[in-house]
Amino acid sequence: MVKMAASKNPGNRKAGNRKAGNRKASSNSGIPARRLALRALKRIDADGAYANLVLGPMLAESDLSDRDRGLVTELVYGTTRMRRACDHIVDGFVLGKVDNEVRNALRLGAYQMAYMDTPPHAAVSATVGAVKGRGGSMVNAVLRKVGASVGNINWPDDATRLSYPNWILKELTNDLGSDQALQALEAMNERATVTERDDGYIQDPASAEVVASVDAGPGMFVADLCAAPGGKATGIAQTGATVIAGDLNPKRAGLIASNAQRLGHDVGVLVADGLKPPFRPESFDRVLVDAPCSGLGSLRRRADARWRIDANAPGRLAPLQVALVEAGLDLLKPEGKLIYSVCTLTNAESQGVLESLGSKVIVESQELKLPDESDGMFTAILRRT
């Protein structure tokens, strides 16, 4: 176990301390906002790159203003999120196959007109200007037609209109009912809100509610079995409880340690398998199992997640979630409580998990929170029988 000190890292230096002459030339410097957005979209689409992992470094290497950085972020995340809807908007005017750059430029232009209320002439001009080579003429021709029709779009179904794979709409409709499923999916197409804790950590309000449900305090021992990147573990540490946080992946465990040190919280961090936690039985007052899940309640924050998650994920992950809870139950003191949480909305990963546990647990409380201005989250407080 690595015990993290509460002191700040004195080695952190601001980039502004470096002399301009020492900076290396960047391949993304001097690139206009929409061309940079198009470059990111191509990598996400063609290379399967994660949107947040691609965009962050590209913006860091650019010399764009803060305003243009915000524009690029909106363009990349929004176009990725609404990809299916944008394809439907343009496909009626596309003849034949188009290459990756043209396809993403068409999506980019359609997103500006349909979802950002950018005037058609401005969206067309700026998007065409971002395209290199001969594809610009096709982008120009198609987007001009889109601009003339964007106010009168005929959607074939709700999955296309809301830009989700068919299986996600079907899964949530089966589990929540049509009205609540559509409400949740519409909410997750809105921009994510940013909430900052008093220690400076950015955390979704739904995750903050999970921290509160742990109900920890001074003198308590709390185990967080699937803790990376450490938001909940550091939040619990703020209560004065002794927190031991683990993750199976060494790099992700390192994120916990880094966040704890940066925030000045004393958290014990270790690399450990949550299915086989290396602790004595009945040694913790609280155990948090924030289990790996399909993530269908937090899709607004991960723009490309809806296109990555497969239809078998909820059923495949549910047995793992049950096993993690069972392992955590063994760690509880006689009057201890286990908090089970997942940022998803499926029955398989919520009620199904509790049903699988059966008589092994007493369910003290449970709540399925639908996405609104925060993520969707299922939380249950359990006691060992």
Number of C-alpha atoms within 10 A of each C-alpha: 11 11 12 17 16 14 13 13 13 6 6 8 9 7 9 7 7 10 8 9 7 7 9 8 10 12 10 18 15 12 15 17 24 24 20 24 28 25 22 25 29 19 17 21 17 11 9 12 16 17 21 17 10 15 23 11 11 19 23 13 15 19 17 19 11 10 9 15 20 13 14 23 19 16 26 24 23 22 27 26 27 23 24 19 22 26 20 19 26 21 15 11 14 16 9 6 8 14 8 14 23 22 20 28 29 28 29 28 31 31 26 22 22 19 14 13 10 16 12 21 12 13 23 26 15 16 24 24 15 20 21 11 8 9 16 18 12 16 26 20 14 21 30 18 14 25 21 10 12 17 10 9 12 10 13 9 10 14 19 19 18 20 24 20 17 13 13 19 20 15 17 20 16 13 15 17 12 14 9 15 21 18 13 23 25 16 21 27 18 14 13 18 14 11 14 12 12 9 13 10 15 13 17 20 18 22 22 17 13 24 21 14 16 20 14 21 15 11 11 15 20 28 26 25 29 26 27 25 21 25 20 25 31 26 24 26 23 20 17 16 20 22 27 23 28 31 25 17 14 14 13 18 22 19 18 28 28 17 19 27 19 18 18 19 24 23 27 21 27 23 20 19 15 21 18 12 19 13 11 10 14 15 17 26 21 27 29 26 24 24 22 17 22 26 21 25 26 25 23 25 20 17 22 24 19 20 14 10 15 14 14 10 14 22 16 15 16 22 15 17 24 21 17 23 26 17 18 29 26 18 25 24 18 14 11 19 26 29 26 27 25 27 28 26 29 26 20 20 28 25 16 16 19 23 13 14 15 11 11 15 18 15 17 12 10 17 12 19 18 25 25 17 16 23 26 25 24 24 23 21 21 22 20 20 10
